[in-house]
Amino acid sequence: MGYNGYVLKYKGVRMLFAGDTAYTESFNGLANKEPIDLAFFPIGAYQPESFEEAHCTPEQAWTMFKQSGAKRFFPMHWDTFVLSYEPVEEPYERLVAAAKLERDQIVIKAHGESIRL
């Protein structure tokens, strides 16, 4: 299967856009070359379990974020459209639980929020 992600740089800010991805170790150490300010990872559309072939769980997304070395996490693919069988609020709740004491690295808490880098 083919998947892709991108590292974008604009006005000195580096962003990792993981796209739709299952768990992979491909993001390991990306920030070792140059710091990554913000990483966008999907956290929804993982149920039924067969969907994990193309979509990571919130816990896997958090692991990939930590492995990448990025500074901040921007969750995507949750609580907007019904994409799969998990409850729409569940992905974000599981992400926060996975982040534990590091949850301040998650930059948005609700849709419509904005951030300034």
C-alpha positions as MATLAB code, in Angstrom:
seq = 'MGYNGYVLKYKGVRMLFAGDTAYTESFNGLANKEPIDLAFFPIGAYQPESFEEAHCTPEQAWTMFKQSGAKRFFPMHWDTFVLSYEPVEEPYERLVAAAKLERDQIVIKAHGESIRL';
ca = [
       0.000    0.000    0.000;
       1.172    3.524   -0.619;
       1.080    6.182    2.048;
       2.823    9.501    2.228;
       3.490   12.313    4.647;
       5.194   15.660    4.275;
       7.500   17.944    6.187;
       6.654   21.517    5.238;
       8.620   24.623    6.105;
       7.149   28.110    5.986;
       8.753   31.235    7.421;
      11.030   29.148    9.621;
       8.239   26.939   11.014;
       8.502   23.219   10.237;
       5.342   21.110   10.155;
       4.975   17.366    9.783;
       1.760   16.301    8.061;
       1.449   12.549    8.502;
      -1.656   12.171    6.325;
      -3.702    9.004    6.757;
      -1.333    6.513    8.268;
      -1.304    3.232   10.091;
       1.324    2.791   12.795;
       4.805    3.009   11.315;
       8.272    3.744   12.606;
       8.986    5.893    9.533;
       8.686    9.104   11.572;
      11.439    8.120   14.033;
      13.980   10.874   14.576;
      12.691   13.319   11.943;
      13.391   16.238   14.288;
      17.011   15.131   14.687;
      17.828   16.781   11.359;
      15.930   19.996   11.996;
      13.375   20.708   14.762;
       9.704   20.100   13.936;
       7.411   22.676   15.497;
       4.044   21.066   14.830;
       3.019   17.531   13.851;
      -0.410   16.691   12.401;
      -1.466   13.095   13.057;
      -4.826   11.365   12.513;
      -6.429    9.958   15.649;
      -9.772    8.595   14.390;
     -11.250    5.997   12.022;
      -9.606    2.961   13.650;
     -12.638    0.743   14.344;
     -13.284   -1.974   13.363;
      -9.771   -3.280   13.986;
      -9.321   -4.008   10.264;
      -9.241   -0.206    9.710;
      -5.889   -0.126   11.525;
      -4.301   -1.278    8.271;
      -4.714    2.326    7.096;
      -5.462    4.354   10.263;
      -3.592    4.466   13.558;
      -5.207    4.514   16.979;
      -4.839    7.613   19.189;
      -2.218    5.793   21.255;
      -0.244    4.871   18.138;
      -0.477    8.460   16.884;
       0.930    9.707   20.194;
       3.773    7.180   19.963;
       4.638    8.270   16.417;
       4.533   11.928   17.505;
       6.945   11.238   20.361;
       9.213    9.201   18.085;
       9.290   12.024   15.533;
      10.672   14.465   18.113;
       8.155   17.172   17.186;
       7.315   19.840   19.771;
       3.510   20.029   19.459;
       0.742   17.653   18.398;
      -2.209   18.693   16.245;
      -4.857   15.924   16.174;
      -6.942   15.462   13.052;
      -9.714   13.154   11.817;
     -11.878   13.178   14.939;
     -15.326   14.428   15.992;
     -16.272   16.029   12.674;
     -17.641   13.251   10.488;
     -18.578    9.704   11.364;
     -15.737    7.860    9.637;
     -15.897    4.517   11.413;
     -17.456    2.729   14.369;
     -15.823    4.333   17.404;
     -17.813    7.095   19.163;
     -16.778   10.474   17.699;
     -15.502   11.839   21.023;
     -13.476    8.717   21.876;
     -10.333    9.415   19.798;
      -9.568   12.692   21.576;
     -10.257   11.207   25.010;
      -7.893    8.315   24.263;
      -5.243   10.716   22.944;
      -5.306   12.780   26.146;
      -5.108    9.591   28.216;
      -2.094    8.420   26.175;
      -0.352   11.785   26.549;
      -0.772   11.744   30.347;
       1.295   14.539   31.900;
       2.493   15.695   28.473;
      -1.018   16.582   27.274;
      -0.019   20.262   27.103;
       1.806   19.336   23.873;
      -1.619   18.806   22.250;
      -2.355   22.214   20.742;
      -6.119   22.113   20.278;
      -8.822   20.921   22.633;
     -11.878   21.614   20.459;
     -12.758   22.341   16.849;
     -12.543   25.966   15.805;
      -9.612   26.849   18.049;
      -6.709   28.635   16.456;
      -3.039   28.668   17.347;
      -0.252   31.030   16.500;
       3.240   29.716   15.872;
];
